[in-house]
Amino acid sequence: MTDLSKGEQGRPSGTMSGEVQYTRLDLEGLHCSSCAPTVERVLRGVPGVRTVAVSVGTNEARIAHDPGTVGVGELCATVEAAGYGVASVDGVPRTDEARDPDESEHAETPDPEADSDVEAHRREYRRLMRKFWFAATVSVPVLLVAYPEIGWLYLPNLFVVSPSEGLVWGLFALSGLAALPVLAYSGRQFFAGAWSAFRHQSADMNTLIALGTSAAWLYSTAALLVPRLFPEGTAVPFYDVATVVTALVVLGQALEVRAKGQTSQAIRKLIGLQARTARVVRDGEEVEIPVEEVQEGDVVVVRPGEKVPVDGVIVEGRSALDESMITGESLPVDKAAGDEVVGATMNTTGSFKFEVTRVGKDTALAQIVRMVQDAMGSKAPIARLVDVVSGYFVPAVMIIAILTFLAWFNFGPTPAIAFAVVTAVTVLIIACPCAVGMAVPMSMVGGVGKGAEHGVLIRNGGALQLASKLDVVVLDKTGTITRGAPELTDVRPAPGFRQDDLLRLAAAADRPSEHPLARAIVDGARDRGLTPPEPEEFDAVPGHGVEATVEGRAVLIGNVRLMRRASIATEAVEADVLALQEEGRTAMYVAVDGRIAGVVAVADTLKEDSLDAIRVMRDLGLEVVMLTGDNERTAQAIARQVGIDQVLAEVVPEAKAVEVHQLRADGRRVGMVGDGINDAPALVEADVGFAIGTGTDVAIEAADVTLMSGSLKGVAYAIEVSRATMRNAKQSLFGAFVYNTLGIPIAAGVLYPAFGVLLSPLIAGAAMAASSVTVVMNANRLRFFRARSFESSVSAPRNAIPEVAA
């Protein structure tokens, strides 16, 4: 069974000395692109930490550290000291005592049947919604006080006459007091995050929101308590900005968390495939136990309709297994004693027993989940560029806010200070670094997850981005385009012989042979319902073929040299032999009782969907090249069948990488697809290496993309999904940059001189929250992506044997 854990991304190279532990922390409160660098910075500052990678797309931190120097508890404490929470460690939920104090009293017992990541998303969503409803409830009376015309309109019985100045002052004072718990509870994370960023000499979204809401509250309080400090008519409190903006931003964060959970549902689907229990043979009896208690070496019984709980090898019985949840292939696969079975696959017909070979984190399903998680948490080159831009974004916004304040204070209309404060606060609130920073990670999460649903495992974000730019795909022939094993393709009898009789005698003569071509003939006969008898005599003639006696008849099967040696004329079948050889098939003469009886042919046949897959690749604008060590005639024959124009034949294994290098030197972006050890150097040399999942571990370790099903459709699908993902990411980036490019100047008041339009901080807060949610929702569109590679209906030519009468 293929080990998919090799070459795992994000882990340190083998050159590191000493013991290294890898820890995955599921984070809470990671709402902004600037949050990831902050967490990475504080963790890198911990002695013993070697590498850190934080993703806002998956809300995860992946840490390589020396366990003797720093423990997991210290890592969690460091993250929490930076103002963030840790929901789980390596998928194991943390205790409530270690959680954020503002949610501990509301903590709920997690569902033991649910995945910890799902629970973390639900818990954070509920926490944020509690904060939103508190802020929204307080904001209603604060808004009524801030806009008295609303109060007079909707509460006519409350004020019989216009309120006195003392009553108005008292109502504003109550508004200011009511806003304090909103800032302290609902907006707590903003101030904690801003303080943490300040301590680490940085700034993020929390800084902008904390500055904007606190400036609004402080200005309002100063205007209320010492109005003489302000020009006459300018001492106007607006506590509603502090409460309503806090409510809107928290609501946006809650919706963002909910949408993020939908984006990463591919992981939950994979985890949900795991069987809950297993029926194990203990002391001669079948005992049903939790799958976590199954051990290597146990014998497990699987009945029809049940899932295979873990990986193993069948020791008794046979069945057909539906492996679509792992490989993406829809047809069941026949399994018998000695065959490997994979956990999470579905048993469809018979019962069988298998010996457990892998459990827990070593199973194929666990390795697939880990590979997908690593890919979702990795950064594409475009994301690193965005991170650099985001690093300058918040300081730039703060500078713009200061310049806006100065411009309005010095050149604005009366009351200048009120206009200056409102516009500066609006600039701080409307700016959204989250939308910019999350655009690429959220799309990557969606794209990698979509690939995993079809058995296409993309190792990292860099491979995903490069795959979208490929213009040449190089295909190895054997095991990639073809099945990699010879099969009987043709039976052409000579005049006077029937097809079934010819095949039956040829298979009987070859029955004792261990040669691959002989085995193909025997298996082909059995597949067609024939039963080859045991020959009375058998003699293998090296370099020629086989001589045998079957049911008293002398049978020869081999090449033309064997026929000449026996002085048998072959003119009657020479036309068939030439035609078969032109198609790249190996033709073997069959003689019975001293005269030619016909020809049987074997070949490494095409995979059923190779023609479909190559057609889709060509439709995508890709140039498809076949690279093989086979002879030119065989390679050209296969190429004609699948529609490949460019063939590089008779290439020795060590020269495959040279051919790929030459294509890249010509300015082409090359993807290489292979399955064998001899393909590994070429897979590494290519821009993107695709390994057939049924191939060797060496090839898979060298590749950037693993195709679990072994189908070439996976290559086309990977390229389609990568293009859709990068298109989605660029859409989100474009929208985020347009939003900020237009929103910040409007918030600063550029429309006021010409149109008298000034943006309200409340609208700015709503727009800011909506921009982040829009980015996540756009990434969620990838869940509904449909690729041409799995919708095509053209079938590859099958090498059927026509019924030919004597």
Helices and strands as residue ranges (DSSP letters): E 21-28, H 35-44, E 49-55, E 60-65, H 72-81, E 85-89, E 92-93, G 96-98, H 101-104, H 116-146, H 148-154, H 165-181, I 182-186, H 188-199, H 205-225, G 227-229, H 239-263, H 265-272, E 277-282, E 285-290, G 291-293, E 299-302, E 311-317, E 319-322, H 324-327, E 333-335, E 340-341, E 346-347, E 352-358, G 360-362, H 364-377, H 381-411, H 416-430, H 433-453, E 456-458, H 461-467, E 472-476, I 477-481, E 482-493, H 499-510, H 516-527, E 537-541, E 545-550, E 553-558, H 560-565, G 571-573, H 574-582, E 586-592, E 595-606, H 610-619, E 623-627, H 632-642, E 646-648, H 653-665, E 670-674, G 677-679, H 680-685, E 688-692, H 697-702, E 705-707, H 713-748, H 752-755, H 761-780, G 781-784, G 788-790
